[in-house]
């Protein structure tokens, strides 16, 4: 088993708000796998973010972001527990980062549970047909479909997407980190994304690259 490093313990502590020794123990229990360590802490009730899940987050802000002279617009509701936190620069910057993520990555849903069942089944049927057309054995097709569905979720669900400014983290990771750091429950409640001419056939433009430039200013 690989030795757990101090850097791993530090990262896990920052992401969950759990104690240093609890983080070290969790990483040892799961062989150093960060995602499994987070789950371990949450299951044990040791993650600060997990302890806040039942608390009401009814304050917050509505962030509006317009990009490219009005070509892309995002409206986002980000909630927290108090108006004090809602008015801090850190919370406002987090809302802006999430809005920019939405502009760049085009999520259609917030979470896996929001994907309509009929759309999910339609996607699975297509993926199954693709696997069979590739000549894959029937007995492994279902496993392949599940793996490809995970990729589908990462494309269409905001919480599952890699953060464009740091692909090593998902948006859900960022929410947990912010919850642990601020000490209040943070919730992305809803969002809407508009794109000029959406649905009308036109030339492709790299909006993601443009948004990244905006984020790095």
C-alpha positions as CSV (number, residue, x, y, z in Angstrom):
1,X,0.0,0.0,0.0
2,X,1.4,3.4,-0.9
3,X,2.3,5.7,2.0
4,X,-0.1,8.6,2.6
5,X,1.7,11.9,2.2
6,X,1.4,15.1,4.3
7,X,0.2,16.8,1.1
8,X,-2.7,14.4,0.7
9,X,-3.7,14.8,4.3
10,X,-3.6,18.6,3.9
11,X,-5.7,18.5,0.7
12,X,-8.3,16.2,2.3
13,X,-8.5,18.5,5.3
14,X,-9.0,21.6,3.1
15,X,-11.7,19.8,1.1
16,X,-13.7,18.4,4.1
17,X,-12.8,20.5,7.2
18,X,-12.2,17.2,9.1
19,X,-9.4,16.9,11.7
20,X,-5.9,16.1,10.6
21,X,-5.8,12.7,12.2
22,X,-9.2,11.8,10.9
23,X,-8.0,12.7,7.4
24,X,-4.9,10.6,7.7
25,X,-6.9,7.6,9.0
26,X,-9.4,7.9,6.1
27,X,-6.7,8.0,3.5
28,X,-5.0,5.0,5.1
29,X,-8.3,3.1,5.1
30,X,-8.9,3.6,1.4
31,X,-5.3,3.3,0.1
32,X,-4.8,7.0,-0.5
33,X,-7.8,7.4,-2.9
34,X,-9.0,11.0,-2.3
35,X,-12.6,10.6,-3.5
36,X,-13.1,7.4,-1.4
37,X,-11.5,9.2,1.6
38,X,-14.0,12.0,1.3
39,X,-16.8,9.4,1.2
40,X,-15.3,7.6,4.2
41,X,-15.3,10.9,6.3
42,X,-18.8,11.8,5.3
43,X,-20.1,8.3,6.2
44,X,-18.5,8.6,9.6
45,X,-20.0,12.1,10.1
46,X,-16.5,13.6,10.3
47,X,-16.6,15.9,7.3
48,X,-17.6,19.4,8.2
49,X,-19.4,19.8,4.9
50,X,-21.4,16.7,5.5
51,X,-22.5,17.9,9.0
52,X,-24.0,21.0,7.4
53,X,-26.1,19.2,4.8
54,X,-29.3,19.3,6.9
55,X,-29.0,23.0,7.6
56,X,-31.1,25.6,5.7
57,X,-29.3,27.7,3.2
58,X,-31.9,30.4,2.2
59,X,-29.6,33.4,1.9
60,X,-27.1,34.1,-0.9
61,X,-27.0,36.0,-4.2
62,X,-28.1,35.9,-7.8
63,X,-25.1,36.2,-10.0
64,X,-25.5,37.5,-13.5
65,X,-22.8,37.1,-16.1
66,X,-22.7,38.4,-19.6
67,X,-20.0,37.4,-22.0
68,X,-18.8,38.5,-25.4
69,X,-20.8,41.6,-25.9
70,X,-24.0,39.8,-25.0
71,X,-23.5,36.5,-26.8
72,X,-23.7,34.4,-23.7
73,X,-25.6,35.1,-20.5
74,X,-25.8,33.2,-17.2
75,X,-28.1,33.6,-14.2
76,X,-27.1,31.7,-11.1
77,X,-28.6,31.4,-7.7
78,X,-26.0,30.5,-5.1
79,X,-27.2,30.0,-1.5
80,X,-25.6,30.1,1.9
81,X,-27.0,30.4,5.5
82,X,-26.5,34.0,6.4
83,X,-26.5,37.4,4.5
84,X,-23.2,38.2,6.2
85,X,-21.5,35.4,4.2
86,X,-23.5,36.3,1.1
87,X,-22.0,39.8,1.1
88,X,-18.3,38.7,1.5
89,X,-16.0,39.1,-1.4
90,X,-15.0,35.4,-1.3
91,X,-18.6,34.2,-1.7
92,X,-19.2,36.7,-4.5
93,X,-16.1,35.5,-6.3
94,X,-17.2,31.9,-5.9
95,X,-20.5,32.7,-7.5
96,X,-18.7,34.4,-10.4
97,X,-16.5,31.4,-10.9
98,X,-19.5,29.1,-11.0
99,X,-21.2,31.4,-13.5
100,X,-18.2,31.4,-15.7
101,X,-18.0,27.6,-15.5
102,X,-21.6,27.5,-16.7
103,X,-20.8,29.9,-19.6
104,X,-17.8,27.9,-20.7
105,X,-18.9,24.3,-20.1
106,X,-22.6,24.4,-21.1
107,X,-24.1,22.2,-18.4
108,X,-27.8,21.3,-19.0
109,X,-28.5,20.1,-15.5
110,X,-27.3,20.7,-12.0
111,X,-27.0,17.1,-10.7
112,X,-27.4,13.5,-11.9
113,X,-30.8,13.3,-10.3
114,X,-32.0,16.2,-12.6
115,X,-31.4,14.3,-15.8
116,X,-34.8,13.1,-17.1
117,X,-35.2,9.3,-17.0
118,X,-36.3,9.2,-20.7
119,X,-33.1,11.1,-21.7
120,X,-30.9,8.8,-19.7
121,X,-32.5,5.7,-21.2
122,X,-32.2,7.2,-24.7
123,X,-28.5,7.8,-24.1
124,X,-27.9,4.3,-22.7
125,X,-29.6,2.8,-25.8
126,X,-27.3,4.8,-28.1
127,X,-24.2,3.8,-26.1
128,X,-25.3,0.2,-26.1
129,X,-25.8,0.2,-29.9
130,X,-22.3,1.9,-30.3
131,X,-20.7,-0.8,-28.2
132,X,-22.3,-3.6,-30.1
133,X,-21.4,-2.0,-33.4
134,X,-17.8,-1.9,-32.2
135,X,-18.0,-5.7,-31.9
136,X,-17.8,-5.7,-28.1
137,X,-19.0,-9.0,-26.5
138,X,-22.6,-8.8,-25.1
139,X,-21.4,-9.7,-21.6
140,X,-19.3,-6.6,-21.2
141,X,-21.6,-4.2,-23.0
142,X,-23.5,-3.2,-19.9
143,X,-20.2,-2.3,-18.0
144,X,-19.1,-0.3,-21.0
145,X,-22.4,1.6,-21.0
146,X,-22.1,2.4,-17.3
147,X,-18.6,3.8,-17.8
148,X,-19.7,5.9,-20.8
149,X,-22.8,7.2,-18.9
150,X,-20.4,8.5,-16.2
151,X,-18.7,10.5,-19.0
152,X,-22.1,11.7,-20.1
153,X,-22.9,13.0,-16.6
154,X,-19.6,14.9,-16.5
155,X,-20.6,16.6,-19.7
156,X,-24.2,17.6,-18.9
157,X,-24.3,17.9,-15.0
158,X,-22.7,21.0,-13.5
159,X,-21.7,19.3,-10.2
160,X,-20.0,16.5,-12.0
161,X,-18.0,18.7,-14.4
162,X,-14.3,19.4,-14.0
163,X,-13.6,23.0,-13.0
164,X,-12.2,24.8,-16.0
165,X,-9.7,26.6,-13.9
166,X,-8.5,23.5,-12.1
167,X,-9.5,20.2,-13.9
168,X,-8.3,18.1,-10.9
169,X,-11.4,19.2,-9.1
170,X,-15.1,18.9,-9.8
171,X,-17.6,21.6,-9.1
172,X,-19.0,19.4,-6.3
173,X,-15.5,19.3,-4.8
174,X,-15.4,23.1,-4.9
175,X,-18.7,23.4,-3.1
176,X,-17.5,21.0,-0.4
177,X,-14.3,23.0,0.0
178,X,-16.1,26.3,0.2
179,X,-18.5,24.9,2.8
180,X,-15.6,23.7,4.9
181,X,-13.7,27.0,4.6
182,X,-16.6,29.3,5.2
183,X,-18.3,27.2,7.9
184,X,-21.8,27.5,6.3
185,X,-23.7,25.3,4.0
186,X,-23.2,26.3,0.4
187,X,-25.7,25.3,-2.3
188,X,-25.9,25.9,-6.0
189,X,-29.7,26.0,-6.3
190,X,-30.4,26.7,-9.9
191,X,-29.0,28.3,-13.1
192,X,-30.0,29.3,-16.6
193,X,-27.7,29.7,-19.6
194,X,-28.5,31.6,-22.7
195,X,-26.5,31.7,-25.9
196,X,-27.3,34.0,-28.8
197,X,-28.6,32.1,-31.7
198,X,-28.7,28.8,-29.8
199,X,-30.5,26.2,-31.9
200,X,-29.8,28.1,-35.1
201,X,-27.2,26.6,-37.4
202,X,-24.1,28.8,-37.5
203,X,-20.4,28.7,-37.5
204,X,-18.7,27.1,-34.4
205,X,-16.9,29.4,-32.0
206,X,-14.6,28.5,-29.1
207,X,-16.6,30.2,-26.3
208,X,-14.8,28.0,-23.7
209,X,-11.5,29.5,-24.7
210,X,-12.9,33.0,-24.6
211,X,-14.4,32.5,-21.1
212,X,-11.1,31.1,-19.9
213,X,-9.4,34.3,-20.9
214,X,-12.0,36.2,-18.9
215,X,-11.4,34.0,-15.9
216,X,-7.7,34.6,-15.9
217,X,-7.8,38.3,-16.0
